Amino acid sequence: MALVDLQKTGSVFTLTMNAGENRWNTALVDELMVALDEVEQSTGAAALITTGASEKFYSNGLDLDWRNSPADYPEAGDPNSFLFMEFMSRMITLSVPTIAAVNGHAFGAGFMFALCHDYRIMREDRGYMCANEIQLGMIIPAAELSLFRHKLPAHVFYESVQLARRWDGPHACEAGVANDVASMDELLRKATAKASELAPLAENRKQFAIQKENIFGENSILNDTNGAAFHLRTKARYPR
């Protein structure tokens, strides 16, 4: 079975991860990259939903067994070709609106993946988003910290990355970690409705992508220590 299934209905692509706990390894990233190729090669209105096939897991983080002993898991791919960070960069700046339908637990890298989307809908009855690296005796890489800081309010950022708080659906929504919640039965229906609403934004693929780059890319305006008044009177410094 393929690790990733991509279907399109109307203007909405739905990407389902079929790898059980959907732990991150080279094999999964490679298939996800191919799926993004198909989405980006489309034209006109479009939006992308991602979800997991499991009723328990959206993504349960890095494939640590593989990382610790890659020779024992050849089907997971070559660790030297693990383009995880590059994939996440591509996802966060994708030229179409993206919706994460978080059907279960999203831990570590799975939480990061959900945050790379434009909009997140969590199950209201099951599953947590959590950056649990500290609990595992690991340090979150600086590049990942940057993503978390861009996407989360300051106090939520600290509770998430330093205190490893587990956010269930309702509390995630209250804190701004998620945008909405739904029952399992309603999750994909609600995600599809939101995707259909946002899909027309992708009629302007170039502009949609450039604005994401202004937010998350090189010389991001959000990382500039100058204030808004300075930006306004020196707008020539910011060409896009």
C-alpha positions as CSV (number, residue, x, y, z in Angstrom):
1,M,0.0,0.0,0.0
2,A,1.2,3.5,-0.8
3,L,2.1,5.6,2.2
4,V,0.2,8.5,0.8
5,D,-3.1,8.7,-1.2
6,L,-4.0,11.9,-3.0
7,Q,-7.5,12.4,-4.4
8,K,-9.2,15.4,-6.0
9,T,-12.8,16.3,-6.0
10,G,-13.7,19.6,-7.6
11,S,-11.1,22.1,-6.4
12,V,-10.1,20.2,-3.3
13,F,-7.2,17.8,-3.0
14,T,-7.4,15.4,-0.1
15,L,-4.1,13.8,1.0
16,T,-4.4,10.8,3.3
17,M,-1.3,9.4,5.1
18,N,-1.6,5.6,5.3
19,A,1.5,4.7,7.2
20,G,-0.1,3.7,10.5
21,E,1.3,6.2,13.0
22,N,2.6,8.2,10.1
23,R,6.1,8.6,11.6
24,W,8.5,10.7,9.6
25,N,11.2,8.9,7.5
26,T,12.6,9.3,4.0
27,A,10.0,7.0,2.4
28,L,7.1,9.1,3.8
29,V,8.7,12.4,2.9
30,D,9.5,11.2,-0.7
31,E,5.8,10.2,-1.3
32,L,4.6,13.5,0.2
33,M,6.9,15.5,-2.1
34,V,5.4,13.7,-5.1
35,A,1.9,14.5,-3.9
36,L,2.9,18.2,-3.6
37,D,4.2,18.1,-7.1
38,E,0.8,17.1,-8.4
39,V,-1.0,19.8,-6.3
40,E,1.4,22.5,-7.5
41,Q,1.2,21.4,-11.2
42,S,-2.6,22.0,-11.1
43,T,-4.1,25.2,-12.2
44,G,-6.9,27.4,-11.1
45,A,-8.8,27.3,-7.8
46,A,-7.4,24.6,-5.4
47,A,-6.9,23.8,-1.8
48,L,-5.2,20.9,0.0
49,I,-6.4,18.9,3.0
50,T,-4.1,16.5,4.8
51,T,-5.3,13.8,7.2
52,G,-4.4,10.4,8.5
53,A,-6.1,7.1,7.8
54,S,-5.8,5.9,11.4
55,E,-8.5,6.8,13.9
56,K,-5.8,7.4,16.5
57,F,-2.9,9.2,14.8
58,Y,-2.5,12.1,12.5
59,S,1.3,11.8,12.9
60,N,3.2,10.5,15.8
61,G,6.5,12.3,15.2
62,L,9.9,11.1,13.8
63,D,10.5,7.5,13.1
64,L,13.0,7.1,16.0
65,D,13.6,3.4,15.6
66,W,14.7,4.0,12.0
67,R,16.8,7.0,12.9
68,N,18.6,5.0,15.6
69,S,19.1,1.9,13.5
70,P,18.4,2.6,9.8
71,A,19.9,-0.6,8.5
72,D,17.1,-2.5,10.3
73,Y,14.4,-0.6,8.4
74,P,15.5,-0.4,4.8
75,E,11.9,0.2,3.7
76,A,12.0,3.6,5.5
77,G,14.6,4.9,3.1
78,D,18.1,6.4,3.2
79,P,18.6,8.6,6.3
80,N,21.1,10.6,4.3
81,S,18.3,11.6,1.9
82,F,15.9,12.7,4.6
83,L,14.6,16.0,3.3
84,F,12.3,16.6,6.2
85,M,13.2,20.3,6.9
86,E,13.0,21.0,3.1
87,F,9.6,19.4,2.9
88,M,8.3,21.4,5.8
89,S,9.6,24.6,4.2
90,R,7.8,23.7,1.0
91,M,4.6,22.9,2.9
92,I,4.5,26.2,4.8
93,T,4.9,28.2,1.6
94,L,2.7,26.1,-0.7
95,S,1.0,28.1,-3.4
96,V,-2.5,26.9,-2.5
97,P,-4.4,27.1,0.8
98,T,-3.8,24.1,3.1
99,I,-6.0,22.6,5.8
100,A,-4.9,20.0,8.4
101,A,-7.7,17.7,9.4
102,V,-6.1,16.4,12.5
103,N,-7.8,13.1,13.1
104,G,-5.7,12.0,16.1
105,H,-2.5,12.6,17.9
106,A,0.0,15.0,16.3
107,F,3.2,14.8,18.3
108,G,6.6,16.3,17.7
109,A,7.2,16.4,13.9
110,G,3.5,15.7,13.4
111,F,2.6,18.9,15.4
112,M,5.1,20.7,13.3
113,F,3.5,19.4,10.1
114,A,0.1,20.6,11.3
115,L,1.5,24.0,12.0
116,C,2.8,24.2,8.4
117,H,-0.8,24.4,7.2
118,D,-2.8,27.6,6.8
119,Y,-5.8,26.2,8.8
120,R,-6.1,23.4,11.4
121,I,-9.3,21.5,12.4
122,M,-8.8,19.0,15.3
123,R,-11.0,16.2,16.6
124,E,-12.9,17.5,19.6
125,D,-13.1,14.2,21.3
126,R,-9.7,12.5,20.9
127,G,-6.0,13.4,20.2
128,Y,-3.4,15.9,21.3
129,M,-1.0,18.2,19.6
130,C,2.2,18.2,21.5
131,A,5.9,19.1,21.1
132,N,7.2,16.4,23.3
133,E,10.9,16.5,22.5
134,I,11.9,17.7,26.0
135,Q,10.1,14.7,27.5
136,L,12.1,12.4,25.2
137,G,15.4,14.0,26.2
138,M,15.8,15.8,22.9
139,I,16.2,19.5,21.9
140,I,14.0,21.0,19.2
141,P,16.2,22.3,16.4
142,A,16.3,26.0,16.0
143,A,14.6,26.0,12.6
144,E,11.6,24.1,14.1
145,L,11.5,26.6,17.0
146,S,11.3,29.4,14.5
147,L,8.2,27.7,12.9
148,F,6.5,27.3,16.3
149,R,7.3,30.9,17.2
150,H,5.8,32.2,13.9
151,K,2.6,30.1,14.3
152,L,1.8,30.3,18.0
153,P,1.1,33.2,20.5
154,A,4.1,33.8,22.8
155,H,2.7,32.1,26.0
156,V,1.4,29.2,23.9
157,F,4.7,28.9,22.2
158,Y,6.5,28.6,25.6
159,E,4.1,26.1,27.1
160,S,4.3,24.0,23.9
161,V,8.0,23.8,23.3
162,Q,9.5,24.2,26.8
163,L,6.7,22.6,29.0
164,A,5.5,20.0,26.5
165,R,1.9,20.9,27.0
166,R,-0.6,18.6,25.4
167,W,-3.3,20.5,23.6
168,D,-6.6,18.7,23.1
169,G,-9.0,20.0,20.5
170,P,-11.1,22.4,22.6
171,H,-8.1,23.9,24.4
172,A,-6.0,24.1,21.2
173,C,-8.9,26.1,19.6
174,E,-9.1,28.4,22.6
175,A,-5.3,29.0,22.6
176,G,-5.0,29.6,18.8
177,V,-3.2,26.3,18.1
178,A,-6.1,25.1,16.1
179,N,-8.8,27.1,14.2
180,D,-11.7,24.8,14.7
181,V,-12.8,21.4,16.1
182,A,-15.1,18.7,14.9
183,S,-16.3,15.2,15.7
184,M,-14.6,12.4,13.8
185,D,-17.7,11.9,11.7
186,E,-17.7,15.6,10.8
187,L,-14.0,16.3,10.5
188,L,-13.5,15.8,6.8
189,R,-16.8,17.3,5.9
190,K,-15.9,20.5,7.8
191,A,-12.3,20.5,6.3
192,T,-13.7,20.1,2.8
193,A,-16.1,23.0,3.3
194,K,-13.3,25.2,4.5
195,A,-11.0,24.0,1.6
196,S,-13.8,24.9,-0.9
197,E,-14.2,28.3,0.7
198,L,-10.4,29.0,0.5
199,A,-9.7,27.4,-2.9
200,P,-10.4,30.5,-5.0
201,L,-7.4,32.2,-3.4
202,A,-5.3,29.9,-5.4
203,E,-6.5,31.5,-8.6
204,N,-3.6,33.9,-7.9
205,R,-0.9,31.2,-7.3
206,K,2.0,33.6,-7.7
207,Q,0.7,36.3,-5.4
208,F,-0.5,33.7,-2.8
209,A,3.0,32.2,-2.8
210,I,4.9,35.5,-2.7
211,Q,2.9,36.7,0.3
212,K,3.7,33.5,2.2
213,E,7.4,34.1,1.4
214,N,7.1,37.6,2.8
215,I,5.8,36.0,6.0
216,F,7.9,32.9,6.3
217,G,10.8,33.3,3.8
218,E,14.1,35.1,3.4
219,N,14.1,38.5,5.2
220,S,10.7,37.8,6.7
221,I,9.0,41.0,7.7
222,L,8.0,39.3,11.0
223,N,11.7,38.8,11.9
224,D,12.6,42.5,11.3
225,T,13.3,44.3,14.6
226,N,12.3,47.7,13.1
227,G,8.8,49.0,13.7
228,A,5.9,49.4,11.4
229,A,6.4,53.2,11.0
230,F,10.0,52.5,9.8
231,H,8.7,49.9,7.4
232,L,6.2,52.3,6.0
233,R,8.6,55.2,5.4
234,T,11.4,52.9,4.0
235,K,9.2,50.7,1.8
236,A,11.8,50.5,-0.9
237,R,13.8,48.2,1.3
238,Y,11.1,45.6,1.0
239,P,10.6,45.0,-2.7
240,R,7.9,42.4,-2.7
